Amino acid sequence: MTDELPPPPDPASRQDADAKPGTAAEASLDRLNRFWYVKLPARIDPWLPGTADALHDGVWTADITPVGALLPVAGFVVGFFAHPVFPGVTNVWSESLLFILVAVGISILSRTAGIMLLLGYIVGDLLFGPDFFVFAGTFQRLAKVYGGKLVSYLLLAIPTVFSPLMARKWTVQLARRIPGIDPTRTALRAGIYAAGCGVLAWFWAQGTIVLIRPLFVWVDQSPTVEAVSQVQTRGTTIILTTVIAAIARVFLDEFFVPKSGSVTVVNALRAEREETDERQGEFWDKVPQPATIVGTAGLVTLLLGGTYTSWVDAAIVAAAALALGALRIGLIPGLPKAYRDQVERIPSMFRFLAAFFVGLIVSQTIVGQMFESGSLRPVMIGAIVTFVLFYALFPSQQRSVTPAADSVAPQMAPPPSPNPAAANP
């Protein structure tokens, strides 16, 4: 299960570390560290194993007193007060460039803090955002309000949770495949990780331009200029921030923690996490695979809601997602095993980029031929083509559970990157 986990600490040294006397404040910080990086991940292991590993990611900061214990709290506070504090956040987080930069930066440095920022934003948006705690009205009205909010939360989850996980996996894979170079070299890993985070940030920014629309159009409003202009026109700033944060994270991991003089704190927490992760994915092992396919198809259909012109479009996307999900787990005969074995020898980063760039080219071609209609349906078609390409390049279902120290994510794809011109039909 491990890729680069450090060796567990000597039991004697661990007992000595635990036995050291300290003040009440130090004891409180120790309890907070264990809560964030051991107890909380263990609690959600059965239901959200990937998120549990991501919560453990910030354990490297536990050697920097009191950063490790308080950084997740700070992340929650930042997200919670996004509406009243950050300039421009009136309807949604994408209206503030400052909030976007803080969110992507803190999430790369500590995915624990990134998840708490996302959670804080959700709670704060329900309290301070538009249509907060709307209970009056028809079921259709409530579904539109909270469906649009859910789409905005999923889009924020991509840079705060999924993108750093995926980039870390690419880093581990590629560093081992470059011949003649030590895969543990810090500069090599920093370069790969920064490149992966930067590319994913670009894809995410392009996709958000269109995919944020349901928050507005589902309640019969037009998207504000601010909701799309930050990701549409300030993409370079977002990518640069992402790259800097990624490089900083790798070098901090490599150099700062060993020099802090209390490495046993991190190693002890990692060892304790290893002892509590035996229930990872336990819930999903009991869920019938058809049910997981239906749930995934529902999320995909919801996330692409900004590209629909009618319910027919939603039905087409749902049908395509269901069919590809059934193919991927073998409910429907799919690609031959020989092909799957060959394609999976290609590093996942290259397959991911190939699927996205080909899908983008197809989408732009269709947009060029059909955009005069003023419809976003070409973007939806491009998204379906991208999903088909992902199935062709990632044909086997991967439900492996991976170590938090490497934060290796399962094969998940953020939303497809539509033509930016489609944001203003």
N, C-alpha and C positions, 0 to 999 in steps of 0.2 A: 504494500500500500504506500510505501514511502518512496520519495525521489531524492530529497536532499535534507531530510531531517537530521539535526545534529545528534550525536550519541547521547543517550540519557545520562544524567548526572550520576555520580557516585552516590549511593544511598546515604553514606555517612555524611557527605557534604550537604546533601539535601536536608538531613535531619539537623545539622548544625545551622543551616540557614534558617530553618523553621524555628529553631530554638533561641535565636538571638533576641534578646530583650529589646523593646522599643517603646516609644511613647504611644499614647492613645491615638494620636493622629496617624502615626506610622501603621498601627494595627488596622485602623480604618482604611487606609490606602491599600494595605495588603488584602483586606477583604474585598475591596472594590476590584482589585486586579483579578482575584480568583472568580469574582462574579462575572466580569466581562469576558474573560478568556478561558474559563473552565466551566463554571456552573451554567451560565446562560447558553453557551453552545450545546452542552449536554442535554439541557431541557428541550431544545428544539431539534436535536439530532434525528428523532424518528420521523419528523414531518418535513423539515427543510435542511437536509444534510449539507447542501452547498452553502446555504446561508450560515449554518453553524460553523463551518470551516472559515468562512469569511469573517465571522465575528472574532475568531481566534487570531486573525491575521495581525492585528495591532499589538500582539503580545510582545513584539520586539521593543515597544516603548516602555514596558514594565520596568526596565532597568534605569529609566530616566524619571526619577521621583520629582514631582507627582504626576508627570505627563501621562504615564500609562493608565492611571486610575481615572484621571479627569478629562482626558481628550474625548472619550465617547460622550461624556456629559456635555462638553463644549459643542460637540457635533449636534447633539439633540437640541441644545439651546439655539444654535445658529438656524437650524431648520424650523424650529417652533416659531421664532420671531421673524421669519422671512417677510411676512406681509407688513407688519408695523415698522420694521427697522430698515430693510434694504430698499434703496431708492428704486422706484419703478414697479415694484411688485404690487400690482393692483388686482389682477385676475389670476395670474399664474407665474411660477418661478422663472419662466423663459423671458419675462419682461425685464429682468435685471441681469446685466452682464456681470456685475460684481458677485451676485449670488451664484451664478453659473461657475465663475472662476474659483470661488471658495469651495463649492461643492466638488468639482472635479479634482482640485488640488488636495483637499483633505482626504478624499476617498482613496486616492493613490497612496498617500503617505500612511493611511491607516483605514483599511476597509471596515474595521470596527466602528470608527467614527463616521465613516460614510453611511453605513447602515443606520446608525442612530440619527444622522442628519436627515436621511430620508423619512424615518419614522417621525422625527420632530416636525418635519414639514407637513406630513399628512395630518397630524393632530392640529398643528397651527392653522393649516388651510381650512380645516373643518370649523375652527373657532373664529378665525379672523377673515377668511376669504369670502368671496361672493357666494351667495346662496348657502351660507353656513347653516348646517343642521336644518335643512328644509324638510319638513315632514308633511306640510300641507300640500294638497293637490292630488292629481290622479297618479296612478301607478306609472303611467307612461311618462309623466312629467318628472317624477322622482328617478325613474330609470335613466332618463336623458341627463339629468343633472349629475347624478353620481356615476353614471357610465362615463361621462366626459371627464370627471375628476379622476376616475380610475385610470383612464388613458394617460392623463398628465403624470400620475404617479408612476406608471410603468415606464414612461419615457425618462423620468428622472432616475429611476432605478438602473437604467442602462449604464450611465457613466459612474454612478456611485457604487454599484455592486457587480454587474456582469462584465463590463469592459476590463477592469483591472484583473479580474479572475482569468479571463481569456488571454490577455496579454502575458500574464505570468506563465500560463501553460505553454504558449508559443516560445517564451524565453527558455524554458527548461528543455523543450524539444529541439529547438534550433541550436542551442549552445552545444549540445551533445553530437550534433550531426556535422559540424564544421570540421573537416579533417585538418590535423596538424596544429590545432589550437586547443589550449586547455579550457574546457567548458566552464571551469570555475572562475575564470578571469573576470574581475569586476567590470572592467571597461566593456568587454564583450556583452556581458549580461545587461549592463546599463543601456548599451546601444540598441539591443534587440527589444528590450522592454519599452524603451522610449519610443522606438519606431512603431511597435504594436499599439501602444496607447495613443499615439498621435494619429495613426490611420483609423483606429476605431472612433476617436473623437471626431474626425472629419465625417465618417459615415453617419455617426449619430447626429451631428449638426445638420447635415443635408436632409436626413429623414425627418427630423423634428419640424422642419419648415412646413411640411404638409400634415404630419401625423398629429400635431397639436390641435388641429382644427375641430375635432369633435367637442372639445370643451366649450366652444362657442356655437358652432352651427347646430348642435343637437338641442340647444335651447333658443334657437332662432335668432342668434346674434352673428355678427361678422367678426372674424378674428381681428384683434387690435394690431396695429402696425408694430407696436413694441413686442408683441408676443412672438413674432417671427423675425423681426429685424436684427435682433442680437445674434441669433444663430445663423442668420443669412448673410450678414455683412461683417460680423466680427469673428468669423470662423478661425482666422489666422491667430488671433489673440487667444482663443480657446485652445487651439492645438499647441501653441507655444507654451502656455501654462501647463498643459498636460505633459508635454515632453520634459519640461524642467522638473516638474514634480516626480516624474518617473525616474529620471536620472538621480535626483536627490534621494529617492527612496532606496535605490539599490546601494548607493554609496553609504548612506546612513546605516543600512542593514549590515554592510560589510565592515565598516570602520568604526562607527561611533559606539555601537553596543559593546564590542570587545574591549574598548578602552574605558568603559564606564566603571569598571571595578566591581560590578555585582552581576556578572553573567549568570550565576547560579539561580537568580530569581527567574529569568526567562527560561532557562533549561528546566527548572523545577515545574514551572507552569506548563511547558510543552510536554513534559513527561506525564504530568497529571492529566492533561488533555488526552494523551494517548490511552490512558487507562479508562477513560469515560466515553470513548467514541464507538463502543461496540454496538450501539443501537442505531447507527446511522442508516437512514432510509427504511427503518423497520415498518413504518406505516405503509409506504409505497409498495413494499414487497407483498403486502396483503391486498392491494387494490388491483382489480382485474385490468389487464392492459388496455382493453377497449375503453374503459372509463378514463384512463390517462390520455388516450388519444382524443376523446371528446373534449376533455378539459383543455388540452393544449390547443386544439382547433378553435375552441371558444375564445381563448386569449388572443390568438392570432387574428381572428375575425374582429375582435374588439379593437385591437391595436391599429389595424388598418382602416378603422372607421372614417378617418379623414379623407380617404380617397373615394368613398362611395357616392354615387349619385342616386341610388335607389336601393331598396331591399334586395333586389335581384343581385346586385354586386356583392352584398354580404353573403348571400346564399352560395354564390360561385366560389368565393374565398373559403367559406366553411367547407364546401364539398372538396375543394382541392386540398385543404389542410388535412381533412379526414382521410382522403385517399393516400396522401403521401405518408401520413402517420402509420396507416395500416401496412403500407409497403415496407416501411422502415423496420417494423418489428416482425415482419413475416406473415401477417394475417393474410396478405395478398402476395402471391409469388412475385418476386422482384428481380433485381439484378443478380446474375450468376455469382457464385462464391469466388471464382477465379478473378473476376473483375474487382470484387470488393477487396480481396486480399492485395491486389496490385495497387489500387487507388489509395488504400490506407497506408501504404509505405511513403506516400508523399506527406511532408510536414503539414499539419493542419492549418498553419498560417497561410501557406501558399494556396491551399485549396479554398480557404475562406476568401482570400482576396480575389482569386480567379472567379468564384461564383458571384461575388459582388460586382466586380468590374464588368463581367459579361452581362449580368443582369442590368447594370446601369446603362451599358451601350444599347441593349435591346429596348430599355425603357425610353431612352432619348430618341431612338429611331422611331418608335411608335408615336411618341409625343410630337415629333417633327411632322408626321403624316396626319395626325388626328387632332392636334391641339387647337386647330381653328374652331372646333366645336365648343370650346370653353369648358370641357369636362375634364375631371381628374381620373376618369376611367383608364386612360393609357398608363397612368402611374400604377393603378391597381393591377393591370395586366403585367406590367414590368415586375411587380412584386411577386406575382404568381410564377413568372419565369424564373425569378431568383430562387424561389422555394424549390422548384424542380431541379435547378442546378445544385442546390444544397443537398438534395436527396441523392443526386448522381455522384457528388463528391464526398458525402458523408453517409454512405448507404447503411451502415450498421448502427443499431441503437447502442449508445454507450451510457450505462447507468452506474459507472464506477464511482466510488467514493474516494476522495483524494485527501492528502494531508494538508492541514491548515498552514503549515509552514511554507509550502509551495503555492498554496491557494490555486490549485489547478482546477479549472472549471470544466463541467461537462460541455459537450458540444451544443452550444446555444447560439443562435444568431439574433443580433439586434435587428430592428426593422430595416427593410431595404432602403436604399438611398435613392429617392426619386430625383428627377430633374429639378433643380432649384427654381427654374422658370415656372414650374407648375404651381408654385405657392401663390401666384397672383393671376388666376385665370381671368 
